[in-house]
């Protein structure tokens, strides 16, 4: 039964994957998107883990909203240590970006902060890190129509490559990010 369901999902997704692949082929490989004008950039990112939603805000104006995937154990609460597959909760900032990451583009979230490190060390654990907003793993962009079927990251926030292209251009380094349970 499960095999039939997977086969049916692939049959449904293949036309969308072909269209998606054609659209992404127009993006120059290896060249990060050009940043949007400052008047168009976000000054806050809000993530609602329960609703699997990420919003880009500029003041009181909602710029964009995205359906997201999270860490495979995101519903188990705040990230506690390396390898727990949880997505952190709290207030952080986007502190650097990687145009050549193992996933299509990535924006680094400043987890762990001092309290995250202290809590992990008190438990005898490494807090982990390298928590990002990113697209799909390189070479797997064609899975965009299916990637939201389940949480699959190791604690990051995942979006489609086309969405990540847009997010990259709209979110400057230093942008605060609020990740809510």
C-alpha positions as CSV (number, residue, x, y, z in Angstrom):
1,X,0.0,0.0,0.0
2,X,2.8,2.4,0.9
3,X,4.6,1.7,-2.3
4,X,1.5,2.5,-4.3
5,X,1.0,5.7,-2.5
6,X,4.6,6.7,-3.1
7,X,4.3,5.8,-6.8
8,X,1.1,7.8,-7.1
9,X,2.7,10.8,-5.5
10,X,5.7,10.6,-7.9
11,X,3.4,10.3,-10.9
12,X,1.5,13.4,-9.8
13,X,4.7,15.3,-9.0
14,X,6.6,14.6,-12.1
15,X,4.9,17.2,-14.4
16,X,5.4,19.9,-11.6
17,X,9.0,18.8,-11.2
18,X,9.6,19.2,-14.9
19,X,8.2,22.8,-14.9
20,X,10.1,23.6,-11.7
21,X,13.4,22.3,-13.2
22,X,12.9,24.4,-16.3
23,X,12.2,27.6,-14.2
24,X,15.3,27.0,-12.0
25,X,17.5,26.4,-15.1
26,X,17.0,30.1,-15.9
27,X,18.8,31.0,-12.7
28,X,22.5,31.4,-13.2
29,X,24.2,28.4,-11.4
30,X,26.6,29.5,-8.7
31,X,25.5,33.2,-8.8
32,X,23.6,34.3,-5.8
33,X,20.6,36.5,-6.3
34,X,21.1,40.3,-6.3
35,X,19.9,41.9,-3.1
36,X,16.6,43.8,-3.3
37,X,16.7,47.6,-2.8
38,X,16.8,48.4,0.9
39,X,13.2,49.8,0.8
40,X,12.1,46.3,-0.3
41,X,14.0,44.3,2.2
42,X,12.6,42.6,5.3
43,X,13.5,43.8,8.8
44,X,12.1,40.8,10.6
45,X,11.5,37.1,10.0
46,X,8.7,35.4,12.0
47,X,8.6,31.6,12.0
48,X,5.6,29.7,13.5
49,X,6.7,26.1,14.0
50,X,3.2,24.8,14.7
51,X,1.7,26.3,11.5
52,X,4.9,25.5,9.4
53,X,4.9,29.1,8.2
54,X,7.6,31.7,7.8
55,X,6.8,35.4,7.2
56,X,9.0,38.3,6.1
57,X,8.0,41.6,7.6
58,X,9.0,45.2,7.0
59,X,7.7,47.2,9.9
60,X,4.0,46.5,10.0
61,X,3.8,45.3,6.4
62,X,3.9,41.6,5.6
63,X,6.1,41.2,2.6
64,X,5.9,37.4,2.0
65,X,4.7,34.3,3.6
66,X,6.1,30.8,2.9
67,X,5.1,27.2,3.9
68,X,8.1,25.6,5.4
69,X,9.5,22.3,6.7
70,X,11.5,22.0,9.8
71,X,13.7,19.5,11.7
72,X,12.4,16.0,11.8
73,X,11.8,16.4,15.6
74,X,10.7,20.0,15.5
75,X,7.5,19.3,17.4
76,X,9.5,18.1,20.4
77,X,10.3,21.7,21.4
78,X,13.4,23.8,21.4
79,X,16.7,22.5,20.1
80,X,18.8,21.2,23.0
81,X,21.9,19.6,21.4
82,X,23.6,18.5,18.2
83,X,21.8,15.8,16.4
84,X,18.4,16.1,18.1
85,X,16.8,17.2,14.8
86,X,14.9,20.0,16.6
87,X,14.5,23.5,15.2
88,X,15.4,26.2,17.8
89,X,12.9,28.5,19.3
90,X,13.6,32.1,20.4
91,X,15.0,35.3,18.9
92,X,18.2,35.1,16.8
93,X,19.6,37.0,13.8
94,X,20.6,36.1,10.3
95,X,24.4,36.5,10.7
96,X,25.9,35.2,7.5
97,X,25.0,33.6,4.2
98,X,26.4,30.8,2.1
99,X,25.9,30.9,-1.7
100,X,27.6,27.5,-2.1
101,X,26.1,25.4,0.6
102,X,25.1,21.8,0.3
103,X,21.5,23.0,-0.1
104,X,20.4,25.7,-2.6
105,X,21.6,28.9,-0.9
106,X,21.5,29.2,2.9
107,X,21.1,32.0,5.5
108,X,22.7,31.2,8.9
109,X,20.6,31.6,12.0
110,X,22.7,32.7,15.0
111,X,21.8,29.7,17.1
112,X,23.3,28.8,19.7
113,X,23.2,31.9,21.8
114,X,24.9,32.0,25.3
115,X,21.8,30.5,27.0
116,X,21.6,27.7,24.5
117,X,25.3,26.9,25.0
118,X,25.0,27.0,28.8
119,X,21.9,24.7,28.8
120,X,23.6,22.2,26.5
121,X,26.9,22.2,28.4
122,X,25.0,21.7,31.7
123,X,23.4,18.6,30.2
124,X,26.9,17.4,29.0
125,X,26.0,18.0,25.4
126,X,27.3,20.0,22.4
127,X,24.6,22.6,21.5
128,X,25.1,22.1,17.8
129,X,24.9,24.9,15.3
130,X,24.8,25.5,11.6
131,X,21.1,26.1,11.7
132,X,20.0,27.6,8.4
133,X,17.1,28.7,6.2
134,X,17.8,26.9,2.9
135,X,16.4,25.4,-0.2
136,X,16.5,21.8,-1.2
137,X,19.7,19.8,-1.3
138,X,21.7,20.5,-4.4
139,X,20.5,18.3,-7.3
140,X,17.2,17.6,-5.6
141,X,15.3,20.7,-6.6
142,X,12.9,18.7,-8.7
143,X,11.4,17.4,-5.5
144,X,9.9,20.8,-4.7
145,X,6.3,19.6,-5.3
146,X,6.8,16.9,-2.7
147,X,9.2,18.3,-0.2
148,X,6.5,19.6,2.3
149,X,5.0,16.1,2.8
150,X,7.1,15.7,5.9
151,X,9.8,17.5,8.0
152,X,13.2,16.4,6.7
153,X,15.9,18.9,7.8
154,X,18.3,18.4,10.7
155,X,16.8,21.4,12.6
156,X,16.9,23.9,9.8
157,X,14.1,25.7,8.0
158,X,13.5,24.4,4.5
159,X,11.8,26.0,1.5
160,X,11.8,25.4,-2.3
161,X,14.8,26.7,-4.3
162,X,12.6,29.3,-6.0
163,X,11.5,30.6,-2.6
164,X,15.0,30.6,-1.3
165,X,16.1,32.6,-4.3
166,X,13.6,35.3,-3.3
167,X,14.3,35.1,0.4
168,X,18.0,35.5,-0.2
169,X,17.3,38.8,-2.0
170,X,14.9,40.1,0.6
171,X,16.8,39.3,3.8
172,X,20.0,41.2,4.6
173,X,22.5,40.0,7.2
174,X,21.6,41.3,10.7
175,X,17.8,40.6,10.2
176,X,16.2,39.4,13.4
177,X,14.4,36.1,13.3
178,X,11.7,35.1,15.8
179,X,11.0,31.3,15.9
180,X,7.9,30.5,17.8
181,X,6.7,27.1,19.1
